[in-house]
Amino acid sequence: MKEKNTLIGSHVERLEDLRFLRGKGIFVGDLTRPDLLHAVVLRSPVAHGRIRRIDVSRALAMPGVHAVVTGEDLAPAVPKIALRLDPLPEFKVFEQPVIAHRKVRYVGEPVALVLADTQSHAEDALEGIELDIEALPAVLESDVALKGDVLLFEENGTNAPATISGIKGDADAAFATAFYTRKDRFRVHRHSAVPMETRGLLAEWDAAEGHMTVYGAAKVPFHNRAALAAHLGLPDDKVLMVENDVGGGFGTRGEFYPEDFLVPYSARRFGRPVKWVEDRRENLLATNHARESECEIEIACDKSGVIIGLRARSIAHVGAYLRTTGSTPARNIAQVITGPYRIENVRSDVTLLVTNKTPSGTYRGPGRFEADFFRERMLDLVAADLKMDRVEFRRRNLVRESDMPWAMPTVGKNSSETDSGDYTITLDRCLADFEWEKKAALQGRLVDGVYHGIAVGCYVEGAGSGKESVRLRLEEDGGVSVFTGSSAIGQGTETVYAQMAGDALGLPLESIRGVYHGSTNYVRDGVGSFSSRSIVMGGSALFDAADKLKAEIARQAGERFGCAPGEVLLVDGRAVGPGGKSFGFADFAKSIAPVDGSFSTPKRTYSYGAHAAHVTVDASTGAVKVLSYVAVEDVGRIINPHALHGQCVGAIVQGLGGVLLEQFVYDDSGQMVAGSLADYLLPTASDFPHIKVVALEMKPSPVNPLGAKGAGEGGIIPVGGVISNAVASALATFGVTPNELPLSPARVWAMIQTAKRQAA
């Protein structure tokens, strides 16, 4: 790697954007094939019930209908969707079958797949399927689920698959000797990501070759290839997952869902290509939900306001099944409940709970968003009790640079520690850019009919561990093509990988012929894009591949020059010998095979930062308006400031949407009543215009050669805590305690009325 680079750190415009802006992106919805069958899913209209009968005879007789697949076609061994992350043996019974058989457990669960010559014929055929389900009581809330009178999985005898614990030191001993303690309860509502492009697949079976090709892969194509191959009884190399352009991911897109089996299975069974694309209602109803959790948290302090202990008992609502990443948010709550604070004694127990709602999984900052809300809301309450300035209280308890690496609570055998950082740098910069002292005079004041409030919060963002692979191919014109196991889900992979490749090889950007990502035929193995790992892991693998390619060019050039490889200089795409003679990289293209690089590490990187918000609240309506929002994060090393800024702002807007607008609401029978974008409100471009993001690279990570840290999720993690504390600040004269999200106008208005009644 060059000491002084020209591409890394530069504001390079995103290379992929021109293709998208011209309408030349190729998404799975754009694909078609001769003799194509269109698939449509019949989903359960009942939240909890026993399947008595599925009669498909009338549907099969309808025009254009080719077949209908039900659970009986796969019985008795209906495949199940295994956990990809954080599996435990006790989770097996709670895994989701790829199609309902004998029982349904949430509204939206697949019960049949219709295959027809056109989409409209397939949709019409749904009306012809006679579905008889014996309804059972729906289990929706934690008190009912824990009581256990109604069980989703009778054979297991409980609705609580497991309790995950994060432990450090001796929390009970700390509380026994504490000068001060406080306990409170908090709750985060159910919401999730809503990518612009809904999920879709196109599967083709080559019977002669015994080979399956699936288009529409995203996020983790190599894992999904292995899962599908196992279900179909095929070797991994007989399944190709192709990643097309992807219109957003945010954790929910690209996991293995029931359709990821049903569509390829149908293509093989019926010998024709099969395509399925979900509509927006299906997307809201069936794609992973997230966030729903509740927590009782206790904090213990000494006389000086130093936190000496933390105890937390949380419930993570995982929905009807544990699928792919369903346990990861709970694990994260257990491990990151302390955030960036120097708390020596911790016990955080998180009980997973199944209910008759859509299964949950990871959504940008999984578990971290929830834990940050619980903790940061609590810190403001504790600071008020101790009559301490809330900024000073945080500053006093932040992990110090001299403490690095700082161990997080251990979850089972899973330990993690921060890598580097000075957490006061981002806090001080955030306060300065926010003009905290100036705005502090406004908090709680009624100005022009609205109440003003400000708040600040700190956080850490864990990212990047495991392994990743990259392949570099020297082209005949001397350029280089990059192939990576990382996926592109909108984060600018093609641009930042081209920047890194250019600097790693000493080539201009135009010499990087292309960045090819995600598909399983590009590299031997890959892991994918999640947990803010693409730059940290894939970028480090790229530099490994670049070093190998440069070494091979130098070796072959040395043979031609009659000198040692170390005497060869690689400059501007040329190999220069001791006598000044040179060869261009193109001269070696035919003699150098593609070069593979990899990077692996068990250690995570930890970005860190602080956010501050200024809000107003209209007490007559409960409406919350964000006047200004400032975010500062140290990401170790910045590859592309332009792309990073977009990631941070986008994440903040998602967080604000989740706190103020979005919520999946269910009625008492388990029907979701927010099944369209008229009911599930998303932020628009004009909702939150005053957001300022500052990215720093003060403390590079020591655990990877780039020094980079993940930065895709930090923008969303602290939003819930910061906004709720700002609303509490604004409504301090009412005594409002916003300990439950969302902070919609109706909820905030109700909290104000409750506080007024209590005061009276």
C-alpha positions, 0 to 999 in steps of 0.5 A: 500500500502506498504511503500517500494515496490518490484514490482512497480518501477522495470524493469519487462520484459513485461509478454505478450511479450513472447506470441507475440514473439512465435506467440501465440497471438490471434488477431481477424484475427485469429478467425473463426467459422463454417458457417462463412460469410465474409464481404467486404465494398464497399466504395464511389469512390466519395468525395461528391455526391448524390446517384442515384442508387445502383444496387446489382442484378448482385453481388447477382448472383455471386458465393458464395455471400449470401447478400448485405446490403445498406442504403435502407435496414436500411432506413428511420431511418439509425442509426448514430454514436454519439459522445463519448466525448465532445458532443454539441447539434449542433453536432447532424446533423453532425453525420455519418450514419452507411452506406451512404444513399442518399448522400456520403461525402468522398471517402471511406464512406461505401455504401454497405456491401457484405456478401459471403462464402469466402473473395475472393467471397465477393471482387469479388462481389464488381465489380458486384455492379452498383453505380450511384452517381451524383458528387457535388463539393468537399469542401477541404480547409477552405476558400471554406468551410467557404464561404459556397457556397457548403454545406455538410449538406444543412439542417444546412446551414453551414460547421462550426458545432461550435466554442469552446472557452477557456477563462481565464482572459481578453485577450483583456485588456492585449493586450490593455496595452502590451509593445509588441505584435506579430501575426503569422499563423501556420498550421498542416497537416493531418496525423494519427496513422497507427497501425500494426494490422488493424481493424477487427470484428467477430460477432455471434448472438444467436437467442435462447438467444437473445444475441450478441457477438462481437470479436475485441473490443478495447479501449472503449468496454463498450461504444461500447457495449452501443452504439451497444445495443441501435442501435440493440434494445437490453439491454446492458447485451445482448451484449458481447464485447470481447477484443482479442490481439490488435496490436496497438491503439494510439487513432484511434483503438477501436472507434465506426465506421460504421462497428461496427454496420454493422457487428453485424447487418448482423450477426443477420439479416442473422443468421450466424457469420460474420467476417470483417477485413480491408485491409491496403488501407481501414485502411488509407482511412477510419480509423480516420484521425487527426491533420489537423488544422490552427491557427492565434496566438497573444502573448502580453508581458510586458517590462521584457518579461513576457507574459501577454496575448494570443489570438488564432483563430484556425480552426480544420478540422474534415472531413466529419462527427463528429464521436465519438471523432471528437470534442476532438482535438478542445476542447484540442487546446482551453484548452491547448494552453498555455501549461506549461506557466503562462499566466493570460489572454487567449482567444482561439477560435477553429472553427470546419469545415467539409470538404469532407475528411475522418472524424477525431478523436483522435490520441496520444496527440490530440489537444495537439500536434497541440497547442504545435506546434503553441505555441512553434514555436511562442515563438521562434519568440517572443524571437527573436523579444525581443532579449531574449535567447529563453531558458530564455524566456521560463524559465521566463514564466513557471508556478512556483511550488508555483502557483500549482494548476494552472488553464487552460483556461475554455472551456464552463463548462469544467475547469481543473488545473495542479496538481503538478510540478516544470517545471524548473526541467525538463527543466534544466535536459533536457538542461544538458543531451542535452549539450545545451551550447556545441551544441549552438555554432553549430546552424546556422553553415554550417558544411560538407555541412549541416546546424546545428540547435538546439531547446528546448520546454516545455509541459504538458500532461493531463491525467486520469479522470472519473472512472474505475473498477477492480475485484480481484478473490482469486484463490484456490491455493492462487494466485489472478486473476485481471480483469479490465475495462481498455483495452490493446492496446499494452501498457503493461497492463498485466505487469503493472497491475500484478506489482501493484497487487503484491505490493498491496496484498504483493504477488510475481509476480508469484502469480498473475495468470493473468490479464484479460482486456477489455471484458465487462464480466469481471467487471460490468462497465469500461471506457477503455484506452485512454488519458493516463488513464490506470495506473492513473484510473485503477491502483487506482481502483486496490488498492481499490479492494486490500484493500477490499480483504485484509480487507475481508481476515483479517475479516475471519481470525480474526473469525478463530483466535478469534481476531479483524481483526486489529490484523491479519497480512497479510504477504507473502500470509498468514494471521497471528494471534496474537499467531503466527498461520497462514492460507494461502490465499488459505484457504479463496478462497472458502469463499471469492467472487470476490471483486470489486474496483473502482476509480473516480475523476473529476481531471486530472493529468498533467505530464510535461517535456521538449524536445530538438533536434539537426538537420541538414538540407541539403539546396540543397535537403531540407532533415532534419536529427535528430542527437540527441533528448533528452526528460525529463518528470516527471510522478509522479510515475513510475510503470515499467521503462522498459515499460515507456521507450518504451512508450516514445521512441515510441511516439517520433518516431511517432511524428518525423514520423508525422513531417518529413514523414507522410501526407494524401494528397488529389487532387482537387476532394477529392481523397486521393493520399496517399492510400498505404504505398508506398505513406504514409511514416512511420518511420522505426527502422533506421530513428531516432536512437539517442533518449534519454529518462529520466523519473523522479518521482519528484512530485507525483500527489495529486489527486490519491492514486498512485501518478501517472500521465499519460505518454503515450502521452508526448513523441509526444506532443512537437515534432512538435514545437521542430523540426520546431524550430530546422530547423528554427535555422539551416536555420536562415541565409536564413530567413526560417520560418517553420510555416507549417508542414510537414517538408518534403524535398520538403517542406523545399527545397521550403521554402529555395527557397522562402526565397532566392527569397525574399532576392534577 
